[in-house]
Amino acid sequence: MLIQNQGFYFKGFEFPAFTLSQGGMLRFWVEVVPQSETATNGYLIPSKLIGDIQATYPDKEIIRICPARVKRSFFDFIQPITLEDYFRNRFNLNTTAIDEILSLFSLDPKWKVKNLGYAHQKIFAIICEFQRESIVSYDYYGFAPDSEEQLTKYVKRELEKGKSAISFDNLYYKPENPDSERITNLDIRQRR
């Protein structure tokens, strides 16, 4: 067991008890319902939950929501870096490993990081986070169904290697039978 929580209540949202084990994934399906301008609509939930987990387990590694894009240096703007070079320079991956990862998402290793669209930037950032952390937290917000499927397939490969994940998605997109292989699906609903 890496993380255990007895459940809690936050700004109208009820969180059930949960446990994250090594090689497992928690997928929180958050009820995202736009209401008034002053109401919490569910998009703040990931950062609040991760903050609570980190406060409860201060001796564990720092868990944070994966950013929507990777950080690049000033020189990357002058001479744009390719996906392949980014992996090689930052994580010392070989060409075979790079091609294997990127082929899952139909990403060309020669593409420039700066030229990736929003969804590809976000996927690339999540992939990079899995290269450096043992627990990765991210959200599926903004992904098309095929990108979501590709990302889940990749994450499950990482889980097999002993990594763990915490993810967030919109409850209204939850399929009738969500993937539960290595994944614990939890509904986060607003208390009415």
Secondary structure, DSSP 8 states (H G I E B T S, - for coil): --EEE--EEETTEEE--EEE-TT-EEEEEE-----STTS--STTHHHHHHHHHHHH-TTS----B--SS----HHHHHS--BHHHHHHHHH---HHHHHHHHHTTT--TTSBGGG--HHHHHHHHHHHHHHH-SEEEEE-TT--HHHHHHHHHHHHHHHHTT-EEEEEEEGGG--SS---SSEEEEEEEE--
